[in-house]
Amino acid sequence: MHHNFILNANMETKFTEQESLAVISEMIDRARNNVQKGAGTYMIFWGATVAVMALLNVALAYILSGMSVSGNYAFHIWWLTLPAWAVSFIMKRKTDRTAIVKTHIDKVISSVWKAFGISTVIFLLIVFGLSYCLHEDAHFFFLINPIIILLTGIGEFITAKVCRFRPFLHGAIAMWAGSLACALAIILFEGGGSVVVQFFILAACMTVGFIIPGYKLNKLAKAHHV
């Protein structure tokens, strides 16, 4: 009788483990479906926005330099990210409404990118604060692109692992490679030349790391009629 009790307990434990795995698997599938429904367009939007602004920053810097005005003023073009955030917020709310079930994994992915946004803002505040207090603008500004690209790679890597979507993983690798390339640009190029090269790298990273995976995700969603 004692043997039967142990056997039943073991069977119940195994059944519970199988149930848990099934629940986790279902949550991942639902999270992938929710991601497929909106994240592709969301990624394309941000990839295109950042890539275009990076190239416009370079073009505006050259135009201002030709007018005998400091090319550093071209950096103000990034204030356009504020209305872009407003647009993306509307897109996110629309995506959330179309999600069939909001799973814990969805919340984890959302939290990862919220943490990315908060970390980026804090990092920029530190950079501009130190540059203002220490009067060392160039030394700190050179770090903006490589660090932000690095943080983006971390967020995309976690999303790739949670959603099991390989293009996200490729995007994360592209981001990390871009971060290293930006650091190398600081070594190889002097002054403004380094920043110009970094902006071209940033545009390439957003294309390879965000726009292309976004298109692939939308294609997958369309194929599955999600």
Residue pairs with C-beta under 8 A, 6 or more apart in sequence:
27 103
27 104
27 105
28 105
28 162
28 163
28 164
30 100
30 101
30 103
30 105
30 106
31 103
31 105
31 106
31 109
31 162
31 163
32 163
32 164
32 165
33 100
33 224
33 226
34 95
34 99
34 100
34 101
34 102
34 103
34 106
35 106
35 109
35 159
35 163
35 165
35 217
36 217
36 218
36 220
36 221
36 224
36 226
37 95
37 98
37 99
37 221
37 226
38 91
38 92
38 94
38 95
38 98
38 99
39 95
39 214
39 217
40 213
40 214
40 215
40 216
40 217
40 218
40 221
41 91
41 214
41 218
42 88
42 91
42 92
42 95
42 214
43 210
43 211
43 213
43 214
43 217
44 210
44 211
44 214
44 215
44 218
45 84
45 87
45 88
45 91
46 84
46 88
46 206
46 210
47 206
47 207
47 209
47 210
47 211
47 214
48 206
48 211
49 80
49 81
49 84
50 202
50 203
50 206
50 210
51 202
51 203
51 204
51 206
51 207
51 211
52 203
53 77
53 78
53 80
53 81
54 199
54 200
54 202
54 203
54 206
55 199
55 200
55 203
56 77
57 74
57 75
57 77
57 78
57 199
58 74
58 196
58 199
58 200
60 71
60 74
60 77
61 71
61 72
61 74
61 192
61 196
62 71
63 74
64 70
64 71
64 73
64 74
65 71
71 192
72 137
96 102
99 106
105 162
108 162
109 158
109 159
109 162
109 163
112 155
112 158
112 159
113 155
113 159
115 155
116 151
116 152
116 154
116 155
119 151
120 148
120 151
123 144
123 147
123 148
123 151
124 144
127 140
127 141
127 143
127 144
128 140
130 136
130 140
131 137
131 139
131 140
131 141
138 191
141 195
142 186
142 194
142 195
142 198
145 182
145 195
145 198
145 199
145 201
145 202
146 179
146 180
146 182
146 183
146 186
146 198
147 179
149 175
149 176
149 178
149 179
149 182
149 201
149 202
149 205
150 175
150 176
150 179
152 175
152 205
152 209
153 171
153 172
153 173
153 174
153 175
153 176
153 178
153 179
153 209
154 172
156 168
156 169
156 171
156 172
156 175
156 209
157 168
157 169
157 172
159 165
159 168
160 166
160 167
160 168
160 169
160 171
160 172
161 169
165 213
165 217
167 212
167 213
167 216
167 217
168 213
170 208
170 209
170 213
171 208
171 209
171 210
171 212
171 213
172 209
174 205
174 208
174 209
175 205
175 209
178 201
178 202
178 204
178 205
178 209
181 201
182 197
182 198
182 201
182 202
185 194
185 197
185 198
185 201
186 194
186 198
188 194
189 196
189 197
